[in-house]
Amino acid sequence: MSILVNKETRLLVQGFTGSQGTLHSEQSIEYGTNIVGGVTPGKGGQTHLNRPVFNTVQDAIKEEEPNASIIFVPAKFCKDSILESAEAGIKLIVCITEGVPTIDMLEVKKRVDALGVRLIGPNCPGVITPGEAKLGIMPGNIHKPGSIGIISRSGTLTYEAVKQTTDLGFGQSSCVGIGGDPIPGSSFIDMLKLFEDDDQTKAIVMVGEIGGNAEESAAEFIQSNVTKPVISYIAGQTAPAGKRMGHAGAIIAGGKGTAEDKIKKLRESGVHIADNLVSIGSKVSEILKS
Amino acid sequence: MNLHEYQGKFLFAQYNLPVSKGKVIFNASDAEDACNEIGGSKWVVKAQVHAGGRGKAGGVELIDSAELATKFAEKWLGKRLVTYQTDENGQLVNSILIEECTDISKELYLSAVIDRDSQKIVFIGSSEGGVNIEDVAKNSPEKIIYQGIDLDNLNNQEDAISIAKVLRLDDVQTKQFIPMIENLLRLFVEKDLCLLEINPLVINKNGDLHCLDAKINIDSNALYRQPDLQEMYDETQEDPQEAEAAKSDLSYVSLDGNIGCMVNGAGLAMGTMDTIKFFGGNPANFLDVGGTATQERVTKAFKIILKDPEVKVVLVNIFGGIVRCDLIAEGVVAAIKEVDIKIPVVVRLEGNNADLGANILSEANISIHSINDLEEAANKAVELAK
């Protein structure tokens, strides 16, 4: 098994014909992802990357029956694109775009929750189940089918964790970038639940960073609900307070959201801490072999 | 993006929130006219900087003659105000807000933020105003209310009444408070705010509510649809290197150390800083060069990093995802030649075509330490910075 995506995933690309949509769709198709078509308003009826283009998600659903969508449209159109997909009946939406206004996300999050739609992102690398489907911008070749579930707020940090677990031979069940924004569609907890229930996953790597208290909430959840070992790395131990570190959500505000607090809470909850970026893989190894 | 107090109050006035009659001046010679225009015989003069703690630092004064307003403006305009919230260099004062004087009978606290936990806009209110709210939260949490707002129901009077109770408002003030909360919410949503703080919100001698301060932070991601707010950006309040980086769409934060960092991805950039620290060094900056790391962006990034005279070595850490490492390596080599860098550069490339990238770096005939392993690369940078 795996989580969220697999060979059965029939993917629709929103913003299919744009430069980002094209580049990453090509890579995903090459990886073996079943992209059934795309949406670009005004270009319905055309063919792109040998796949049909539709004007609306609704049209695409009628013809191709996609069960997931990925969004590459510019930030100002993301709210409408997510809602269009959610309201048309797509149950898994991955939004890659960075820079979506937070007020938009407050509205979107409420709506997708009410509709029972799972949203990953925005501002994320996407989701991959190695060897089956790649819904995102991550480099496919560093992944390997295996036993580690990876959840992260950051793109390139996820790649580090992936590379290290691949090099050590563990591989990954699935990897999910939940994104670096203050209001993400899915939380660490949402993904922890899925990995806990997934037979293929033997251990979970959770890569967090400063800002907010998603890691603290996850720690509490892990303590009482997760039986599998969780290994965590938290970025931003040297970040100054009050400064936004690239990601919209990565900011220590009012003394809250420091790496130190998060690490303390995670440790207290039984999570194994990789005390530095280069030792994520070796920590996994240490825990699984003990 | 932060606003100045006078800009925040301008927005407050647009949303029918009670603010003092006032005028902002940029030249000391305008102070007297401003006082006369406002009228009365007592004024408050406030230095405008993006930092709190201005009063204690001498940046706010009560005056009773227009001449004193001129003197205050002469004293502060063009100078830097150092408060407990700024660094030791302080913030440049380039405007002064002159306001009519308000007789205060009680100081309260009111703010609104986007709460990441409940995924709602939350109002924070307290009967203790004019002080640091974090201290109140610590010492007397019973005096604070956190009221989440349902965005589908912006005219919900019950929320306002709940807050009013904690603020211990009387019936008349509560009647003023209900539309006030409504207007603040409209402002928050329509102008894409991240934070709105009125500290203090006061009850004046007439028993009326009055906004004595205004602190506003706007969601930078939404500035594209807030052109009037975008114009309020004051570059002088930002770190000059950070402001320049922002112009090139690079995310940069300066730090105290001497190892310059150039990394793709915000998370990895933080992780790289931490790794340097872990191995005994000190990072000079956070810099996310972005996913593409083209020659142009790398060149700009080097220029920004090298403006910091403390930097003794630069560590470039790129995880080539979609972008191939050989292309990145070519960009790095060209950038180093163009910028004519005199200090050592350690480059770690990982991901797609990392080997090809390493070859390009080592054959480039410039002084680059090409190290594939991050731990080794960080250690090398630490050693070179000593």
Interface residues (C-beta under 8 A of the other chain):
Chain A: L23 H24 Q27 A75 K76 G99 V100 P101 T102 I103 D104 L106 E107 K109 K110 P125 I137 M138 P139 N141 I142 S152 R153 S154 G155 T156 L157 T158 Y159 E160 K163 G180 P182 I183 V207 E209 I210 G212 N213 A214 S217 Y233 A235 G236 Q237 T238 A239 P240 K243 R244 M245 G246 H247 A248 G249 A250 G254 G255 A259 D275 N276 L277 V278
Chain B: I114 R116 D117 Q119 K120 I121 E134 L151 D152 V189 D192 C194 D219 S220 N221 A222 Y224 R225 S251 V253 L255 V263 N264 G265 A266 G267 L268 A269 M270 G271 T272 M273 D274 T275 I276 K277 F278 P283 F286 D288 G291 F319 G320 G321 I322 E350 G351 N352 D373 L374 E375 A378
